[in-house]
């Protein structure tokens, strides 16, 4: 058995308002429209709302707002990227991220990936690093911290949006 790291990794670039995320391809389950996204009153500004998906309601986050950025109003290209949870904090094991269009599949190797400077507003807990993929800069998010924030927001919001935090 070969213990070396793979020469290539498959990932997705997810366009946000004013930013881009880089996630492993296996983290993304599906991309859906924002139709049916409802925003309960009193939830955190970065919590875009709850989305009916496969018989349950998923929390949907605006990563750029959680990371001290700004977000513009949704438009017809806005989508929800359904992400596989990496912790047990999110009931049902999935949540959504607001994206500007469909994610782009990229094949990464050592030559395609370069370190980039973190932005001054980046949360040190939420953004593990920034990288440059070809000519595009992207944030590598700490999915555990993102899920912790989602679980906390859901617990604070009350019945009907419980989590298994």
Secondary structure in CASP SS format (residue, H / E / C, confidence):
PFRMAT SS
TARGET T0000
AUTHOR 0000-0000-0000
METHOD secondary structure of the structure
MODEL  1
X C 1.00
X C 1.00
X C 1.00
X C 1.00
X C 1.00
X C 1.00
X C 1.00
X C 1.00
X E 1.00
X E 1.00
X E 1.00
X E 1.00
X E 1.00
X E 1.00
X E 1.00
X E 1.00
X C 1.00
X C 1.00
X E 1.00
X E 1.00
X E 1.00
X E 1.00
X E 1.00
X E 1.00
X H 1.00
X H 1.00
X H 1.00
X E 1.00
X E 1.00
X E 1.00
X E 1.00
X E 1.00
X E 1.00
X C 1.00
X C 1.00
X C 1.00
X E 1.00
X E 1.00
X C 1.00
X C 1.00
X C 1.00
X C 1.00
X C 1.00
X C 1.00
X C 1.00
X C 1.00
X E 1.00
X E 1.00
X E 1.00
X E 1.00
X E 1.00
X E 1.00
X E 1.00
X C 1.00
X C 1.00
X E 1.00
X E 1.00
X E 1.00
X E 1.00
X E 1.00
X E 1.00
X C 1.00
X H 1.00
X H 1.00
X H 1.00
X H 1.00
X C 1.00
X C 1.00
X C 1.00
X C 1.00
X C 1.00
X C 1.00
X C 1.00
X C 1.00
X C 1.00
X C 1.00
X C 1.00
X E 1.00
X E 1.00
X E 1.00
X E 1.00
X E 1.00
X E 1.00
X E 1.00
X C 1.00
X C 1.00
X C 1.00
X C 1.00
X C 1.00
X C 1.00
X H 1.00
X H 1.00
X H 1.00
X E 1.00
X E 1.00
X E 1.00
X E 1.00
X E 1.00
X E 1.00
X E 1.00
X C 1.00
X C 1.00
X C 1.00
X E 1.00
X E 1.00
X E 1.00
X E 1.00
X E 1.00
X C 1.00
X C 1.00
X C 1.00
X C 1.00
X E 1.00
X E 1.00
X E 1.00
X E 1.00
X C 1.00
X C 1.00
X C 1.00
X C 1.00
X C 1.00
X C 1.00
X C 1.00
X C 1.00
X C 1.00
X C 1.00
X E 1.00
X E 1.00
X E 1.00
X E 1.00
X E 1.00
X E 1.00
X E 1.00
X C 1.00
X C 1.00
X E 1.00
X E 1.00
X E 1.00
X E 1.00
X E 1.00
X E 1.00
X C 1.00
X H 1.00
X H 1.00
X H 1.00
X H 1.00
X H 1.00
X H 1.00
X H 1.00
X H 1.00
X H 1.00
X H 1.00
X H 1.00
X H 1.00
X H 1.00
X H 1.00
X H 1.00
X C 1.00
X C 1.00
X C 1.00
X C 1.00
X C 1.00
X C 1.00
X C 1.00
X C 1.00
END
